[in-house]
Amino acid sequence: MLHVLIHMARHDGPVTSEVIARMLNTNPVVVRRTMAGLRDHGYVASGKGHGGGWVLNRPLESITLRDVYDALGAPTLFAIGPADDAPDCLVEQAVNAAMSEALAEAERRLLSQFGRVTIASLAADFDRRLMAGSTDP
């Protein structure tokens, strides 16, 4: 969605779910479902019918990574986590306690950093890389 928001800011007029779906190599229904969270938080608006589509409702300077993360339903940040294979195992309990504490601290720090990064700063970094001829993804 970060990619989409930056493209929307550079597009003149509404962008349809079909155009976004082609950009992301997905289905327009998936786009509409995902964009709904951004719409519900006021970051984008949608119009129906001929000439309709998605438009930014706020400038990129006022949208942070944390805003997008929250609007998308605060998905799980880490693929690892406490085990539940043997909940009565004291070793598993000890490991889970240590992991839970470490992951909670990592999540707090990551979300704090997300709150300091605007989508506009990502767009500006893209522009710098483009002008420099960088091929970094």
N, C-alpha and C positions, 0 to 999 in steps of 0.2 A: 504494500500500500504506500510505502514511502516513495517508491518509484512513481507510482500513479499520481500522487499529490504534486510531485515536482513537475511531471509532464502537464498536469492540469493547469498549473500556474503559468505555463508557457504556451498553452493552447488558447487560441482566440475563440471563445464560445464554449458551449456545453460539449462534453465528451460522452458518447454513448457507452453503455455497458458492453456492447459488442466490440467497440474499438478497444476498450480497456481489456476485454477478454482476449483479444488477439495479441495485445501487447504482453499479457501475462501467460499466454498459452493455456487458457482455461475456459470454462463455460461462463456465458453472461449471467446465468443464475447465481453462480458462485460470486461473481463480481457484485451483483445487486445485494446479496446477503451480507457480504463483507462491508460494502460501502454503507449499508444501513446503520451500522454502528457509528461510523464517522458522521453520518447525517444526524443520528439521534443526539450526538454530542455537539452538533452545530458547526462542524468543520467543513462540511459539504452540504449542498442542497441538490435536489433532483427535480427535473421537470419531465412531464410525460408528453407523448405525441410528437408531431413533426417539429423538429428544432429543439427537442428536449434532450435531456442527458444530465450529466453530473457537472457541477461547477463548484469551485471553492467558495466557501461562505466566509472565510477569514483569511487574512494574509499569512503566508508561510512563516513570517517572523513571530506570529503569535501561536504557532502550533509546535509543540515539542515531541520528541520521541515518546516521552511518558504519556502525553495526551493520546497519541495514536495507540500505544500499548493498551491504555485503559479503555479506549473506544472500541478496540477489537476484543474486549472481554477479558483482559489480563491473562493471556494464555501462559501456560507453564513455561518458565524461563530455562529450566535445566532438564536435560534428558536423564540425569541420574537422580537418585533419591534413596531414602531408606528402603530396606528390604522388608518383605513380609512373608518370607518363606517359612520361618519358624518363629512365630511371635513369642513363644514361651522360652526361647533360647536366650540365655543371659548375655552371650557374646553378641548376638544380633541386636539385643536391646542396647548394649553399650555402644556398638558401632552406630546404630540409628540415632542415638542421642547426640553423639559427636557430629555425625553428618548433618543432622537437622539443624544444629546450632550454626555450623559452618555455612550451610546453604542459606539459612535465614539471613545471616550477615552479608553474604555475597549478594543476595537478592536486594537487600536494603541499599547497598552501595550501588548496584547496577541501576536500580530504579531512580536513585538520587541523580546519578549521572545522566540518565535518560531525560530527566527534568531540566537539565542544563543545555541540551542540544536541540536547537530549533531545526525545523525542516528547511528554513531559509539558509542556515549555515551548511547543511548538506548540499543544497543546490549551489551555493557559492563554491564549495569545495569541488563539486563536479565541474563547474565552469573553469576553475583554476586548472584542473587536470586536463580538461579539454583543450584549453589554450596552450598548455605545455606539451600537448601531444602525447600524454600518458596513455598507456594501454592497460593500466591496472584496473581490475574489475571493481 
